[in-house]
Amino acid sequence: MRYKSWVRVARCQLLVSCLFLMVLAVGCCHLTVITSLGSHFTVFTEASPADNTFGDQHYIMVLYGSFVCGLLILTLLLSTIAVLRESQNLMATAFIGFGFLFCTLMAGLTWTQECQSQVEASILDVYDDLYEQVLRGHSGEAQEHLLKAHNIFQCCGKTWEQEWISTPHITCNRTVEDKDCVSVISDVLHLHWHWARTLLLSSLGLTVYGMVLSSFLFFSLQRGNIWGRRGNYSLNGGLLSPPDATADTPLIQLMPFQSAQ
């Protein structure tokens, strides 16, 4: 009886974990959409030169985020169906999904830890290139991208040795504050990385917990009397009859004897 209570608690906890995984999946999808279509990134992907690696890095981030979202949704669906249907095969598949998700999240955390400075440097290189082109008097597309970046980040120009660079060729909107764009861009990227790491670490914790619960429930399913054995009925007891029963004995009189057995 005590073991059945543990199984019941594990089932409820796995369902609650799947609910939190669904919330994290929504958060990862939202962050992926911001990374893919957000103006803070598209303004630099559009202006990125061919020799800059930010375009490839941006594509990898969007692809990885989409893959994590799909894997989160698939794993939580498998786990939920496995618990509701009490299927040992589905529970084994859910455990494999949790393991694969664990490896994917660990790879993403390692990549964000090692390549954060590279992505930030690539974005700032794109901004510096646009800024220098406009300073040299190359108006046109470069100036349009630079003005767009200033409007998005609400900044204007950059500083050098604590002095504002003279920018006679750069026009900023009057509503834009005179903030250093380099520091503003860095702050926005740090905030973005913070939310990405928070979602990955939260998903990783729930993934490890889901692996433990799914493995426990998988082995408990091997004990046939633990989960109630829904749909499994035995008719062997129906062949037994009281010693004094005859062919003319009504069936209703045999039922108490069968239940007593």
Phi and psi in degrees as a GROMACS rama.xvg file:
@    title "Ramachandran Plot"
@    xaxis  label "Phi"
@    yaxis  label "Psi"
@TYPE xy
-67.153  -37.5487  ARG-2
-66.4751  -36.2365  TYR-3
-63.8281  -35.2662  LYS-4
-66.4931  -39.4525  SER-5
-62.9263  -40.4727  TRP-6
-64.6306  -41.8023  VAL-7
-62.8258  -41.1481  ARG-8
-66.4051  -40.3778  VAL-9
-64.2851  -38.5528  ALA-10
-63.5616  -44.839  ARG-11
-64.2021  -40.6067  CYS-12
-66.6668  -36.2569  GLN-13
-67.993  -37.3965  LEU-14
-66.2398  -39.3469  LEU-15
-66.3061  -39.5919  VAL-16
-61.6271  -38.8322  SER-17
-65.0214  -34.3069  CYS-18
-64.9174  -43.9855  LEU-19
-67.7433  -34.36  PHE-20
-63.4383  -34.7809  LEU-21
-64.9596  -40.1205  MET-22
-63.9217  -42.8531  VAL-23
-66.1974  -35.7474  LEU-24
-63.53  -40.0022  ALA-25
-64.0287  -41.8762  VAL-26
-63.8453  -41.2304  GLY-27
-65.8355  -39.171  CYS-28
-64.7676  -40.9562  CYS-29
-63.9155  -43.3988  HIS-30
-67.4246  -35.1212  LEU-31
-66.2523  -40.4992  THR-32
-64.6285  -40.9331  VAL-33
-62.7406  -42.4196  ILE-34
-65.6345  -36.3475  THR-35
-79.9336  -44.2417  SER-36
-113.745  -4.03386  LEU-37
-65.6594  141.962  GLY-38
-66.6141  -24.1046  SER-39
-64.9687  -24.2365  HIS-40
-105.862  -36.4416  PHE-41
-66.8663  -29.7427  THR-42
-64.1596  -28.3176  VAL-43
-91.0145  -30.2189  PHE-44
-68.1021  -35.3872  THR-45
-68.8675  -33.8843  GLU-46
-97.2533  1.76653  ALA-47
-70.466  127.901  SER-48
-71.7483  171.177  PRO-49
-67.8526  -31.5813  ALA-50
-85.2252  -0.72164  ASP-51
-91.2732  140.737  ASN-52
-90.9475  3.88419  THR-53
-66.7547  -33.2747  PHE-54
-60.3578  -44.5751  GLY-55
-68.1217  -39.9177  ASP-56
-65.0351  -39.1932  GLN-57
-64.9085  -40.2991  HIS-58
-64.4175  -40.1305  TYR-59
-65.1045  -41.4433  ILE-60
-63.7191  -42.921  MET-61
-67.1288  -42.3052  VAL-62
-64.6793  -42.5459  LEU-63
-65.842  -42.9188  TYR-64
-62.0684  -40.2274  GLY-65
-65.5885  -39.1397  SER-66
-66.182  -41.6014  PHE-67
-64.8635  -40.9076  VAL-68
-61.3104  -47.0683  CYS-69
-63.912  -39.4467  GLY-70
-69.2162  -37.3081  LEU-71
-62.8024  -46.2889  LEU-72
-64.8392  -42.8719  ILE-73
-64.5039  -41.9061  LEU-74
-66.9867  -43.1388  THR-75
-69.4073  -32.3613  LEU-76
-66.9756  -44.4173  LEU-77
-61.8093  -42.5787  LEU-78
-65.4633  -43.0697  SER-79
-64.454  -45.4104  THR-80
-65.6935  -38.1439  ILE-81
-62.9814  -38.9756  ALA-82
-70.5408  -43.0767  VAL-83
-70.4834  -36.5177  LEU-84
-92.736  -6.99878  ARG-85
53.969  49.0603  GLU-86
-103.492  125.917  SER-87
-70.7737  -37.851  GLN-88
-65.826  -43.0161  ASN-89
-66.1755  -35.0219  LEU-90
-67.5408  -37.4646  MET-91
-65.2478  -39.3266  ALA-92
-65.2725  -38.8862  THR-93
-64.0462  -38.8877  ALA-94
-63.8831  -41.3832  PHE-95
-63.9589  -38.7913  ILE-96
-62.8371  -41.0626  GLY-97
-63.4153  -39.6514  PHE-98
-65.5395  -42.3521  GLY-99
-66.2939  -37.1661  PHE-100
-65.838  -37.5884  LEU-101
-60.2745  -46.2953  PHE-102
-63.531  -39.5839  CYS-103
-65.8238  -42.8525  THR-104
-67.2629  -39.0754  LEU-105
-63.8362  -39.7016  MET-106
-63.8717  -39.9912  ALA-107
-66.8063  -40.9535  GLY-108
-64.7602  -39.5868  LEU-109
-64.4745  -41.4034  THR-110
-66.1201  -42.4423  TRP-111
-65.8136  -33.2596  THR-112
-70.9745  -36.9894  GLN-113
-89.6489  -30.4223  GLU-114
-107.656  5.87453  CYS-115
-61.0231  -46.2738  GLN-116
-65.8048  -33.9878  SER-117
-67.1153  -42.9837  GLN-118
-65.1209  -43.1154  VAL-119
-63.2794  -40.9625  GLU-120
-65.5722  -37.2695  ALA-121
-65.5472  -41.56  SER-122
-66.486  -43.6367  ILE-123
-67.2027  -30.7777  LEU-124
-64.5441  -38.7733  ASP-125
-63.7171  -43.8373  VAL-126
-64.8299  -43.3674  TYR-127
-61.9685  -38.1256  ASP-128
-65.1329  -42.8699  ASP-129
-64.0046  -41.7925  LEU-130
-63.5167  -43.565  TYR-131
-69.1739  -35.8343  GLU-132
-63.1569  -41.5094  GLN-133
-70.1804  -37.1981  VAL-134
-63.5895  -33.7819  LEU-135
-78.7886  -0.870525  ARG-136
92.2486  12.5886  GLY-137
-84.6698  88.2272  HIS-138
-82.6434  169.65  SER-139
118.195  -127.804  GLY-140
-64.4683  -40.0641  GLU-141
-62.2664  -41.6225  ALA-142
-67.2163  -35.8536  GLN-143
-64.1713  -43.658  GLU-144
-64.854  -37.8869  HIS-145
-68.3396  -44.0292  LEU-146
-63.2352  -37.3029  LEU-147
-64.5237  -41.5141  LYS-148
-64.5294  -39.1499  ALA-149
-64.0826  -39.4872  HIS-150
-69.2482  -36.87  ASN-151
-70.502  -46.5866  ILE-152
-90.0204  -1.00903  PHE-153
54.3097  53.2497  GLN-154
-143.445  174.796  CYS-155
-151.679  109.431  CYS-156
74.4312  -164.564  GLY-157
-149.597  165.687  LYS-158
-105.877  158.205  THR-159
-144.658  117.001  TRP-160
56.2282  46.6774  GLU-161
63.7915  13.7924  GLN-162
-123.373  143.334  GLU-163
-74.7579  134.803  TRP-164
-72.5093  138.28  ILE-165
-69.338  119.706  SER-166
-122.964  70.6205  THR-167
-70.1954  -23.0644  PRO-168
-92.4587  -5.84811  HIS-169
-105.141  124.734  ILE-170
-112.245  127.886  THR-171
-112.495  150.816  CYS-172
-63.8225  150.025  ASN-173
-67.2769  -23.2883  ARG-174
-78.6537  -12.7579  THR-175
-84.0049  132.393  VAL-176
-78.2745  153.966  GLU-177
-82.3509  75.6117  ASP-178
-110.706  151.615  LYS-179
-70.0677  117.544  ASP-180
-66.6583  -30.6587  CYS-181
-63.3439  -46.6558  VAL-182
-69.1115  -36.7525  SER-183
-65.2867  -44.5298  VAL-184
-62.8559  -40.7342  ILE-185
-63.3871  -40.4588  SER-186
-65.2108  -40.9911  ASP-187
-64.7064  -41.8113  VAL-188
-66.2997  -39.0282  LEU-189
-64.1557  -38.9941  HIS-190
-64.8193  -40.4517  LEU-191
-63.9086  -44.0874  HIS-192
-64.8954  -35.3064  TRP-193
-61.9961  -46.5995  HIS-194
-67.1703  -36.927  TRP-195
-63.6555  -45.5325  ALA-196
-67.268  -35.9111  ARG-197
-62.7372  -44.8366  THR-198
-65.4371  -40.2642  LEU-199
-67.5342  -42.682  LEU-200
-67.1669  -39.9593  LEU-201
-64.283  -43.2834  SER-202
-64.5112  -37.0409  SER-203
-65.1925  -42.4279  LEU-204
-62.4856  -45.046  GLY-205
-67.3187  -30.7603  LEU-206
-66.3063  -44.5301  THR-207
-62.5976  -42.5538  VAL-208
-65.1773  -37.7136  TYR-209
-66.5668  -35.1768  GLY-210
-63.2202  -41.9915  MET-211
-65.2518  -46.3226  VAL-212
-66.4731  -42.8569  LEU-213
-66.9561  -36.5055  SER-214
-67.603  -39.7342  SER-215
-63.5934  -44.4009  PHE-216
-69.6011  -31.1688  LEU-217
-63.1068  -45.3713  PHE-218
-73.7844  -27.8594  PHE-219
-71.1388  -26.2764  SER-220
-68.6805  -21.6512  LEU-221
-69.5329  -21.4468  GLN-222
-89.9993  104.181  ARG-223
-61.18  -24.3041  GLY-224
-93.0916  8.41186  ASN-225
-86.172  -44.5969  ILE-226
-93.5469  13.076  TRP-227
93.8763  -16.2335  GLY-228
50.8988  56.9807  ARG-229
-63.8678  132.695  ARG-230
84.7862  -2.0074  GLY-231
-105.505  115.284  ASN-232
-128.164  145.971  TYR-233
-113.253  130.481  SER-234
-105.601  8.84517  LEU-235
-64.6382  -33.4532  ASN-236
-66.2342  -20.2836  GLY-237
-70.7966  -16.8076  GLY-238
-79.1637  -14.3518  LEU-239
-85.3354  146.507  LEU-240
-145.066  156.173  SER-241
-61.4282  154.576  PRO-242
-62.3843  -32.682  PRO-243
-90.8002  9.76762  ASP-244
-76.499  145.697  ALA-245
-123.173  178.713  THR-246
-67.1317  -24.4874  ALA-247
-92.3577  4.96928  ASP-248
-69.8233  129.009  THR-249
-63.5643  150.965  PRO-250
-66.9713  -30.6328  LEU-251
-64.3159  -28.028  ILE-252
-76.6102  -17.5415  GLN-253
-84.3411  -17.7229  LEU-254
-66.2101  -43.3133  MET-255
-61.5695  -35.0049  PRO-256
-66.228  -38.4962  PHE-257
-69.0754  -39.8994  GLN-258
-68.9496  -33.5756  SER-259
-65.4079  -34.3564  ALA-260
